[in-house]
Amino acid sequence: MSSANGTGGSAAGRVAVLGERARVEGYGLAGALVSPADGAGEVRSAWEALDDEVAVVVMTPAAAEVLEDARHRRPGVLTVVMPP
């Protein structure tokens, strides 16, 4: 699938993948914005650093646990949790 805007995302928004480095790095090969975060503080920082072009965030279960409340305060961003 080619990108409508040449950045690896679609015209509607980018896909970001957030969580433990070992589980998320490969998604960069598919054009996702990769945000490796190995601890709770890094997860929160990575979440806050996501830009407004991000429409979907795929996260590891550990990242989802850290962001349980925060993910509901970002309307318009679909969050998806990877299986364990």
C-alpha positions in Angstrom: 0.0 0.0 0.0 1.5 3.3 -0.9 1.3 6.4 1.1 -0.9 9.3 0.0 1.5 11.9 1.6 4.9 10.1 1.2 5.5 9.8 4.9 4.4 6.3 5.5 1.0 7.3 6.8 -2.2 8.0 4.9 -3.8 11.4 4.2 -6.1 10.7 7.1 -3.3 10.2 9.7 -0.3 8.3 10.8 0.0 5.0 12.7 2.2 5.0 15.7 3.4 1.9 17.6 4.3 2.5 21.3 5.8 0.1 23.8 8.8 -2.0 24.7 11.6 -1.6 22.2 11.9 -5.3 21.4 8.2 -5.5 20.5 7.8 -2.3 18.4 11.0 -1.7 16.4 10.0 -3.9 13.5 6.9 -1.8 12.7 9.1 0.9 11.4 9.7 -1.3 8.3 6.0 -0.9 7.5 6.2 2.9 7.8 4.7 3.3 11.3 6.0 5.9 13.6 7.9 3.8 16.2 8.0 5.1 19.8 10.1 2.7 21.9 9.4 3.0 25.6 10.7 0.5 28.1 9.3 1.9 31.4 6.3 3.8 32.7 8.0 7.2 32.5 9.1 6.6 28.9 5.7 5.4 27.9 4.0 8.5 29.3 6.6 10.7 27.6 6.3 9.0 24.3 2.5 9.3 24.5 2.7 13.0 25.2 5.2 13.5 22.3 2.9 12.0 19.6 2.0 14.7 17.1 -1.5 15.7 15.9 -1.0 13.7 12.7 -1.2 10.4 14.6 -4.7 8.8 14.1 -4.0 5.3 15.4 -1.7 4.1 18.2 -0.9 0.4 18.5 0.5 -0.3 21.9 1.9 -3.3 23.8 -0.1 -4.5 26.8 2.4 -3.0 29.2 2.1 0.4 27.6 -1.7 0.2 27.5 -1.7 -0.5 31.3 0.4 2.6 32.0 -1.8 4.7 29.7 -5.2 3.3 30.8 -6.6 6.7 31.8 -4.6 8.9 29.4 -5.7 7.1 26.2 -9.3 8.0 26.9 -8.4 11.7 27.0 -7.2 11.9 23.4 -10.4 12.0 21.3 -10.0 11.1 17.7 -7.1 8.8 18.3 -7.9 5.1 18.0 -5.9 2.9 20.3 -5.3 -0.8 19.7 -3.6 -3.1 22.2 -1.4 -6.0 20.8 -2.0 -9.4 22.1 0.3 -10.5 24.9 
